[in-house]
Amino acid sequence: MISVVITAAGNSTRFGKEKLFYLIGKDPIFIRTIKQFVKVKEIGEIILVVKKETRKRFEYWLRKSKLKPIIIEGGKERYESAYFGVKAAHGEFVLIHDCARPLVTPKLIRAVANAVQEHHAVMSAIEATTCVKIVDRETMKVKQCLDRKTSWLGQTPHAFKKDIILRAYEKAIQGEIYGMDDCELVRKTGVNVVVVEGEWTNKKVTLQADLDVIRSWSKYV
């Protein structure tokens, strides 16, 4: 079986408000995200990781939408929340998806689900179309420009064999490794991560301006 863990326990710091309850059409962002995974028959289990403070609000909308994911309460850090979700998963393979990416398509979900069964550690990403700069935040001076030919912009879903990602999370919790995302944690345990080409419409709601773009795109995705 393949499980999916949808992380919805963040603080929406850059957005400024609890973003996952904003509507796209008639559905809150998080409902739209869950519905995309429900469409994929290869997914046998959906786990939603939420904050304790907002759990009742999530449960209200889930009842209203007649969706029944397993609900798990998260931790202080994003990887802790994902860890709790993965521990609760029953599948041999687990997809991990940011709830704030509501336009992920069933096509991409299937591609990631198929790839993880072959490679055991995969992530969705898109090729960079502009130069990515490494900048000193204090002086704002450019320190390095990454080669566009080898630069990819990470998305979710990520997907792993369950034992691989659990081992990476446990090392991170113990302070043995550090990474900006799940794939970097896994890579630091010595496991190669393979990229599945993502989609430009699989945009994340980070800033309030992103919501306007996603609402517009949602009519076509």
N, C-alpha and C positions, 0 to 999 in steps of 0.2 A: 504493500500500500504506500501511496505517496501522501504525505501530510503537508499542509501549508500553515505557517505561523505568520499572522498579520500583526505587526507591531503598531499599537495605537496608544502607547503610554507616555508619549513625549509631552513636553511643556509648551510647545508652540511659541517659543521665546521670540523668534524673529518675526513671526506673524503678528504677535501682540495679543491674540485672543485664542480661545480654544477652537482651532480651525476645523476639526473633523466633523463638527456639527453644522457647518455652513452647507447650504443646499446647492446641488447641481441638478437642475430641474426640480423634481419633487423629492429627491433623495438626499440625505446628508452625504458628505464625501465618503465616510466610512462604509455606508450601506452600498454606495455605488462600487466601491472597491471589492467588497465581499461578493456582490452579485457577479462580478467578472470571473471570480474563481468558481462560483457555483455552476457556471456554464461549462466547465471543463470536467468531463467524466473521469479523466485520469486522477483527479484529486479526490481522495477518499475521506478527507478529514480537514476541517478548517478550525484553527485555534486563533482566537482574538485576544491579544494581550492589552490590558487597559490599566489605567490608574484606579486605585481604590476610590478616590474622590469623585470620579466620573462614571463609575461602574453602573449605577442606577440609570443614568442618562443613556448610556449605551444600551442597556437592557430594555428600556422603554422603546427605543427606535427598532430594536431587533424584534420585539413582539409585534410592533406595528407592521413591520415588513415581512413577518412570518419567516424569519431566518433563525437558524439554531446552531451557530458556531459554539464550540467549547470556549468558555470565558476564563481567562487566567489573569490574575493581578500581577503587574510588573514590578521591577525594581527601580533603583535610583538612576542607574545608567541604562542606556539603550541596549547594550550587550547583555546586561543582567536580565532585562525584560525578555529579550529573545531567548536567552538561556532557559528561563522558566517555561517559555512556550515550547521549546524544542524538547525539554525533559518530559513534558506532558504528551508529546506526540507519540502515536503508535506506529507510524510508518517507518519503513527502513530508510526512506529518503524524505528529506524535509526541504520545502521551499520556504524562504523567509522574505516577506514583502513589506515595504513601508506603506502603511495605510494611507498616507498622503499622496499616493500615486494612483488615483482612481481611474485613469484611462489605460491602464495595462490591458492588453487585449488577450482573449483566449488563445490566439495564435502564438503570441509570445510565451504565455504560460505553458502551453504544450511543448514548445521548443525547448524551454528550460527543463521541464519535467522529463522529456526524452533524453536530453543531453546528460543530466545528472546520473541517469542509470548507466551510462557508458563511462563517464569521466569521474564521477563521485564528488567533484567540486567544480561548480560553474557559477558564473555571474552574467547578467545581461549588461551590455554596455554599448555605447555608440561612438563612432569615430569622431574625434575632434575636428571641427571645420575652421577653427581659428587658433592662433598661437596661445598656448597657456603659459603664463609667466609665473616664476617663483619670485616673490617680492618680500623684501625686508619690511615688516609691519611698522617698525619704528621710524625708519627713514623714507619708506615708500620707494626705495631704489630697487630696480630690477636686478635680480641676482642671476637668473637663468631663464632661458626660453626653451620649453620642451618641444621636441620634434613632432610636428603634426602627424607624420607618417607612422609613428609608434605610440601616439597619445590617444587614449580612449576615455570617455566620460562614463563613470559607473552609474548604473541604475539598480533597481531591484525588479524582479525577483533574483535573489541568490539561491543556490540550492546545493545541498550536500548530503552525503551519506550520514546518517544520524550520528554514528559514533565519531566521525571526523570532526563535525562542528561542536559536539559536546566536549571533546578533548580540548579544542581551541578555546572555548568559552571558559573552561575550568582553569586553564593556564592563565588566561587574562584575569580572572577573578583572583587568582593567587598572586598576581603581579609579576608573573614570569614573562609575559609578552604584552605588547601594546599595539593596537592597530586602529585605524580610522573607520574601518568597516569589517564585516564578517570575513570577507575574502582575504583581507590583509592579516587577520588573526590566523586563518587557516594556512595561509602561505608561510607564516612564521613558524608553523609546526613542521614544515618541510613538505607539505602537500602542494602540488601544482594545481592552479585554478585556471580553468578554460573559459574563454569568453564566448557567450552566445550573443549574436548581434541583436541589439535592442531596437527600440522604436523612438523616433523623435517626439511623437505624441505622448510618450510615457513620462510626462513631466510631473515633477513633484510640487505640491503646494507648500512653498516656503515663505514667500512674501504675499501680501494681500494682492499685489498686481498679478501674481501667478493665477489666482482664482479667476480673474476675468478671462485670462487666456484659456484656461481649462474649461470654463463654462462655454466658451465659444467653440472650442474643439470638440466638446462632448456631443455636439449635434451630428458629428461626422464619424466619430469613433465608436 
